[in-house]
Amino acid sequence: MLKFLCGVLLTLGMVMFMVIAPCAQAASVLFLNPGNTREAFWVSYSQFMQAAARDLGMELRIEYSDRNSEITLAQAREALQGPKRPDYLVFVNEQYIAPEILRLAHGSGVKLFIVNNALTPDQMRLLGARPDKYPDWVGSLVPNDEEGGYLMLKELIRLHPPVAPGQSIDLLAFSGLKITPSAQLRERGMRRALAEHPEVHLRQLVYGGWTRERAYEQAKLLFKRYPQTSLVWSANDEMGFGVMRAFEESGGKPGKDALFGTINNSPAALHALLDNRLSVLLGGHFSLGGWALVQLHDYDEGVDISQYGGRDRQIPLLQLIDRAQARQLLAMGASQDFGVDFHKLSAKGRPTSYRYPFSLQTLMH
């Protein structure tokens, strides 16, 4: 009889497990990556997200759009209106696509999270973007782009040899896409630094579209037009490398005949800093997607993330990277999990005074 009862209980237990198990399914996340698999920044961005998803037990899928907003919107439409909807859609307001994705998401049941480029002030005004109007929009996480652009030029000027009174320093600037908020903000920061240094003369600012080849073609003409250029500001490393190539072809030596500054801690950029070809490098924002997953994991567990620093946050991820940090970042990039325990960053069970410690320092403990 006892044996029979045990068998019945075991069978009941298995049935209950089968009924309960699907409820404990991992949260599914789709990230619409605006870049491509040839861009070191977006690849490292995806890798960091994958490390976070593995650690947090989340299902992550990534789709690239090769900087084509039509592709991104088609991917979003399929995710939000197709048969296989994720629990969460993470995307970038690249080329101002966020309002259209918010519209597509209406009634889909998919929660939205914006990274890197949040809604612009104009978009916020037009949408009347209030949490109650878009209940499926969980939040956003963006870096300090304006400050990044400012810090880069300030450091380039600091490193430049002083000039005699009445003399000027020639600067060339390469921004990303004109219709990308992060490019606009970095450019605004650069102009803020410029206003503090009347001795620096911005000869020309061009839009390299974030790509190496386009910036290379532009730089070939610009170095002929402005042969006295001694400072080069680039909004990302791909463009920075294109400009450096053009400079070398014109007979110049980066780091000696002109100082170059850029953003993104790709392995190539870190090596260029260590080799003194790059004089100024900022990075850290490749981690944004991983930090977003920490917040989505908490949200999925019932945490009110707005109590731990707000639902829409800017975090000071972009910071100057020195050579010791460059070596550390190169070593860390070789580790599959980036050496981060993402669970430890969770706000679950913590007092509301807790703030997510999202920073480059958290990575470089």
Buried (B, 14 or more C-beta within 10 A) or exposed (E): EEEEEEEEEEEEEEEEEEEEEEEEEBBBBBBBBBBEEEBBBBBBBBBBBBBBBEBBEBBBEBBBBBBBBEBBBEBBEBBBEEEEBBBBBBBBBBBBBBBBBBEBBEEBEBBBBBBBBBBBEEBBEEBEBEEEEBEBBBBBBBBBBBBBBBBBBBBBBEEBEEEEEEEBBBBBBBBBBEEBBBBBBBBEBBBBBBEEBEBBBBBBBBBBBBBBEBBBBBBBEBBEEBEEBBBBBBBBBBBBBBBBBBBEEBEBEBBEEBBBBBBBBBBBBBEBBBEEBBBBBBBBBBBBBBBBBBBBBBBBEEBEBBBBBEBBBBBBBBBBBEEEBBEBBBEBBEEEBBEBEBEEBBBEEBEEEBEBEBBBEBBBE
